[in-house]
């Protein structure tokens, strides 16, 4: 036993030491203030497929299978080393398109094996979340519809590469890479063209499996979508915008708590948001995103019961409540300005957006009241109650907007059954959105419509999978699928490009992000509603387990808590009743 304890202690010491950046002794102590260890893990991934080359004859581009092999990031001058050669002539170009199989965040490492030139060679590297994007032009000069496709992360790069050795290129979201040799009468040898995958190396503590493998894939895709966006801070997208947006943050946080449990990226990003947008500024310069800040804090506290972190934000929370209260008039009108944002697809429906915005505010004030009580600020709690009372004097109609009806149901302003009957259930997955789809699903579950919710999940989020998605998108409309080619295919003449032919607002065509964290909320929803796990007492000290299998025969999974992993398995019996096997860590009460 003593030997075992010693071994464990030694392992802990080694892990502790390796978690800190150790600069060589030549660096003095003053460098401790300016040096920072990269928090992310870097893993090299070879392409799984050569999608296309420009050389139909096979004479100018040879041995492409070499690029599919595992590499070692080491150049070679040995005669036994195999290379992929790319050659141009006066009239023939040399281009290759590589598929890495999954959406990734990072760049490209080229390992060279010599060339016909003593000087560096000029290449063009194009990263793409789809085949179409990797083959597209970048609209930096004329700005397609007013927006550049290359302004948040470089995806189209013309650069010189060395004759030998290696070079790394790019930092963006991608699945495909196209390489073009730009000079005539030139030959280069490529030993490796591996993706540099940059991500948080963390375990998936939560899980979901069921009698429907399609739903299992949807759960995992949502988990992976958020995982990719867990960079130094919690981003909205790995290609665009690569920023902390507080609205996008909420579905991502919901997914993180169901899949990874506690992760420092949440408090770290909330701290940054407060630094970047000090009061009286609104979060991200949008009042609705300050509402989300309050909701996020309450749900994060319920998951982790981190009172120290909540107290750290006490002044900001209390002052934000004061600011919000000052904008609400006695007759229920408000003075938050004309820009009221829910999500992009809802934007044209201004009356519906207004109703949804006010419902979101009521939801936020309800959570702010609970935060105030936890923080022992009766005055702030009273202000929340008074503000809600004033807002409820003027409850607006949802105006046939699913986003608005969903928020009104969640906020308690509209009965869920009525919200679903009038708008959310109408035409199924049509008019869903990747961001607010989570709250539409919440309204359906509140109305007891779990089977319909699962059908919509299969149609809507599953529709993205049908179009080749390995992560969920910034926006999606099921009508886009008609006569459209998948993102991992070349688009035949007469068909739509599912990526390049659609997109709107600030994300037209290839500017559209195909890995956007706000689309991941479906993962959290399935854990909470199918597995039926909800938090009753802060820190998960008391949880409720009430499964809703819909048309599933069985479902099982795990849920991370500060006290350990909860495990459940639910099986539907022949009489329709559900039999549950539940394993919870010590210290957790189940009701």
Protein Blocks (a to p, Z undefined) as FASTA:
>chain_A
ZZmmmmmmmmmmmmmmmmpccddfklcfklmmmgccdfbdcdddddfbdfbdfblnommp
ghklmmmpccehiacfbfkbccddddddfkbccdddddehiacedddddddebdfbfbdc
dddddddfbfklmmpccdfknogghiafklmbccbdcddddfbhcddedjdddfbdcddd
fbghiacddfbdcddddddddddfbccddfblklmmmmmmmmmmmmmmmcfbdcfbfkbg
oiacfklmmmmmmmmmmmnopafklmmmmmmmmmmmccfbdehhiaklmmmmmmmmmmmm
mmnopaklmmmmmmmmmmmmmmmmmmpcfkopacebjbdcfbfmlmmmmmlmmmmmmmmm
mmmmmmmmmmmmmnopaklmmmmmmmmmmmmmmccdeklpaklmmmmmmnopacfklmmm
mmmmggplgoiafklmmmmmmmmmmnopamlmmmmmmmmmmmmmmnopabdcfbdcfklm
gopacfkbccdehiacfklmgcehjlghjllccbdfklmmmmmmmmmmmnopacfbghhl
accddddekjafbdcdddddfkbccdddddddfkopacddddddehiacZZ
